[in-house]
Amino acid sequence: MLPPNYIRPAKLGFVFIILFFTGISSATAQINPILQQRENNLSAVYKQKLNANRAVLLSRKVKFVISATEASQRSVKALTGAKKTAINNSLFNSRINKKYEIQPLYTVNTKVYSMRSRNLVSPIRNQWNCGSCWDFAIIACAETNYLMRHSKTDSNAININISEQQLLCNSNVGTCNGGATSTAAQWLFTNKVNMLSESRLPYKSSLPKLGNEAESCPTPTSPGRTNASLYRVVDFGLVPIKPGKLIPDVIDIKQAILEHGAVTASFWADSLVFAQIIAWYAGGEYEEQEPTYTPPNYTPKPVGHAVAIVGWDDNIQCWIIKNSWGTIWGDNGYGLFKYGAHNIGSDATWVEVEKVKPFLPIIIKAN
């Protein structure tokens, strides 16, 4: 059942309300008009794939739908890119030994909590044909943290849009072949990087040269007088993992979300799961799945994808995730992933962000 304060876009709301309240499976449910039009335009090969996968999911009685999303015809390499962190997870506390207050009125026992419903998330982005999900995930968390901390005092906070290209170009911690969100956060913090806005350094990695992104980096534009905001990661940390476990406990991820606004979360699954199911995910409660069809002599390949967790719903035991595959995926770019599905929560990282002012030259007019 949908929580009363859970936001769904008006153009998609009716369809998803039907799905959640009737429990219709993905193989027989009606889909929204945008996705239906995309399905109508699919080639015969992709239509066959979609129908075959729906038939399998129907037999599993899943609570999510699949359709011709924006990601469904991209390669797994273009969709994923999260790698295991090289940071010792025992060093998960604040780098400046600061304790952050949780948001008033909410606790880890709150049944439904959503940064999205509170308008404290930036718009959905699109990583296109680049395995830069690690980059988009940490930047999404940076933007959400700033909105949580400063939306009441900074009237322009809602327009925050930090450049993903800058991190991809200059950090040397990841490329279009992948990276780790915690390593990216560490680089931003340790080097006191002034993060540029998207307008100054737009994302240009839709068709990049894989490898050293610096080789194809554009030159930042001048900040000007009206677009002078820069941002800096002033603290970061990893959500703790208890001994003997692979991912943090649900309660610890919740605590980090309450304190910092959002956390990154990588999850691991066979590449066929991405190609056959996750790339086609169009909303609903996603629970861990096996491939719908496995060819003979197939060797499973674990692949990773990083997203931002922006809330939770205990009523359905799901995280509310913000993805970076555009708005024509999931629920307008968001998803509901069951706690622990595919080890979601790996490399869970948070950041604290402040605005800094760039140096602007003083021009002295001659008399």
N, C-alpha and C positions, 0 to 999 in steps of 0.2 A: 504494500500500500504506500502511495506517495505521501510524504510528510506535508502538512498544510503550508509550510513556508518554503518549499523546494521549488525553485524557479525553473520553468521550462518555457522556451520561446513560444509565442502565440501561434506561429505558423506550424509548429510541430506538436503543440500541447495536446490536441484532441487525440491524435493517433497514439501517443505514448500513454495517455491516461487510459485508453482502451486496453493497451497491452498490460499495464500494471494491474488494473482492477479485474481483468478477466483471466489473466494468466495465460493468454494465448501464446503458443510457441512461435519461434522465429520463422518456422517453415510455412505457417498458414496465416500469419498476421498481416493486416493491411499496413502498408508503409506510407510515409508522407509523400506528397506530390513531387517534391524536388527529387527525392531518391527514385521515385517511380519513373520519372522522366529519364533519369540516368540509366535505369535498368532497361528502359525501352530502347535506348541507344547503344546498349552493349553489343559487342560482336557475338556471333553464335557460340564461339568457344567460351567466352566469359559467362554467357547466359547458362550454358551447360554446367560450368563450374559452380555458379551460384545456386542453381536448382539442386545439384547433387549434394552440396554442403547443407542446404536447408533440409533436405530429406533426412540426412543423418542427424541433424540437430533436433528435428521433430521427434525422432525416436528417443532422443535423450531428454526431451521435455524441458529444455532450457528456458530461462526467463529473460533472454535477450534476443534482439533481432539482428539480422545481417542484411546488407543491401549493397548497392553499387556506390560506396562511399568514395570520397576523393582519394583515399589511400589504396583502394582495392586493386588498382592496376599498376601500382608501383612495385619496385623490387624490394625484397626484405632489406637489402643493404641500404636502400634509400630511406627506409622507415626507421631503422634502428641505429644503435651506436653506443649504447651504454656499456662501459667496461667496469671491471671490478676495481675498487679503489686501492691505491698504494699506501693510503694513510692508515696508521695503526688505530683501530677503532677504540682502543682504550683511551685515546686522546679525544674524547668526545665532548668535553666541557667547553665553555666559553673560553676563547683565546685570551680574553682580558679579565677572566675570573669575575665576570659580572653576572648577577642574578637578574633575570627579567621577570617582571610581574605578568601574570596571566591576565587575559582580558576579563573585565568585570562581567558578572552575570552568567558566566559560562565556566563549566568544569569538565573534567574528563568523563563525568557521569552524565553530561548532557546528551540526550538521546540523538538529537539531530543538530549538527553544527555545520554551517556553510559560509565561507568567505564570499562565495559567489552570490548568495542571496542577500548579503549585506553590501553588495556593490564594491567589494574591496579586492577585486581581481582585474587585471588589465585584459584587453581583448585577446581572443585566440590568435595565435601566430601560426605560421606554416614554414616548416623546415625544408620543404620541397625535396629535391633529389640529393640530399646530403645527410649523412649519418651524424647529425649535430644535435640530436635530442638532448644529450647531456648539457649542451650549451643553453638551449631553450628552456630546459627545466630549471637551471639555477637562476637564469635571468627572470623567469616567471616568479620564482620565489622572492627575488630581490624586489621586483615591482610590487608584489603583494605585501611584503614587509613594509615598504615605504608607504603604501596606501593605508595600512593599518595604523602606523605610527603618526602619519602627518596629514591625513585627509581632512581633518578638522581645522588645521592651521595653515595648510597650503591649498589655496583655492584651485591651483593648477595640478594638484597631485593626480587627479583622475586621468590626466593626459600623459602620465608617465609612460615612456616607451624607450627602454634602454637597448642599445645596439648589441645584437648577438654577434655581428660580424667582427666587432673589436676583439672579443674574447677568442673567436675562431682564428683571427689573423695573428694575434700578438702573444698569446699565452704560451704556446708550445706544450700545452697539456692535453691537447686533443685536436682532431681534424675531422674531415668528413668521413674518415674511417672509424671515428668513435673517440670517446673519452670518458672520464669519470667526473661526476658533479662535485664530489668533495674535493678532488684535486683542483678543479676550476675555482672553487670557493677559496681554497688555500692560496692560490696564486693571486687572486684579486685582493685578498686581505694582506698577505705578506708584502706585496709590492705597492700597497696603497694606491691602487689603480683608480684614476679618475675615469669612470665609465661614461662614455659618450652617449648622446641620444641617437635614436634611429635616424633622425633627420640629418645628423652630421655624418654618420657612417652607416648607410643602409645595408641591408642583407643582400649579398650578391652571390651567394653560394648555391644557386639553384642548379647550375651545371659547372661545378668547380673542377679544378685539377686536384684529384685526390692526393693527399700527402701534405706538403707544406703550404698551408693556406696563405702565408705571407707573400707568396709569389704572385698571387692574384688579388691582393688587397687594394681597394681603392684608397685614395687620399682623403682624409676627413675634410669636410668643408669648414669654413670659418664659422665660429659660433654666432657672430653677429651680436646685436644688442638685444634682440627679443628672444633669443634661444640660447641662453648662456648657462643653463642648468647642467651640472655634472653630478654624478652620484658615486659614492664610495662605500665599499663593504668595510664596516668598522668592527665587525665581529662575525664569527661563524663557528659551527660545531656540527658533530655527527650525533644522531640519536643513538643512545647506548644499546648495545646488544648483550644480553645476558649470556654467561658462559654456557657452551653447549648448543646455542641456537644460531641460526643463520641470518635472521632478521630481527629487528626490534619488536618488542611486545606492542600490541595495539595501544595500550594505555600510555606507553612512552612516546609513540608517534603523536597521539592526541595531545599530550602535554607540550610537545614541541610546536605543534600547530597553534595552540592557545598562546604560547609565549612569543612566537615569531611570525605567525601569519600563514605560513605554508612551509612544507618540506619537500625536497626532491624524493623520488622513490623510483628505483629501477626494479624491473621484474624480468625474470628469465623464463624462456619457453623455447620449445623446438621451433625451428624456422618454418616448418609446415603449419604450426599453429598461427603464426603471423600471416602467412600467405593465404591460408584457407579460412581463418576465422577472425582474428583480431583486426586485420586490415579492413574487413568487411563489417565490423561491428557498427551497429546503427542505433544503439541505445538499449537500456534494460540492465538487469543485474548480471554482470559477467562473472561466472565462476570458472575455476580452472578446467581446461579442456585438453583432450588429446586431439591429434589431427583427425579430420573426418575421413581421410583416406591416406594410407601410407604405401607408396610404391614398393615393389620388391627390391631387396638389397639396399634399402635406404638407411643411411647412417645418421642418426639424430645429431643436430648441430645446435647447441645452446646459443641463443642470441639474446641480447639485452636491449631494453628500451627504457628510457627515463622520462618520467612525467612529474608534475607537481601535484601533491595532495593538498587540496584546499578545503577539506572538510570530511565529514563522515555521517552515516546514517545507521545507528544501531538497530533500528527496526528491521532492516534488511541485511545487516552485517556487511556494509559496503563502505569503501572509501569513495569520496567524490574527487575525481582526478581531472586535472586540466592537461590536455594533450597539445601537441604541436603539429598536427596534421591537417590544419584548416578547419573550417566550420562545418564542412559536409562530411563529417565523421562523428559517430556517436550521437550524443545529445547536443547538437550545435557546437561540437568541439570538446565536450566534456564526456565523462563516462562514470559508471558505477562499477567498481571492481571489488569483489568479495575480499574480505580480510585474508591475507596470506596467499591469494591466488598467484601462482607462478612465483612465489617468494617476493611479492610486491612489498617494498620497504627496504630492499637492499640499497646500501649507500645513501641512506636517508640523511640529508644535509639541510641545515638552516643557515640563513644569513641575516645580519642586521645592516641596514642601509641608511645613510644620511646624505643630504644634499650638500655639495660644496660649490663655491663660486670660483670660476676660472679667473685667471689674471687677465684683465683688460687694460690695454695701454691708455695712459692719460694723454690726451691731446691738448696741448697748450697753444692757443691762438695768439698770433702776433698782434701787437697793438697797431 
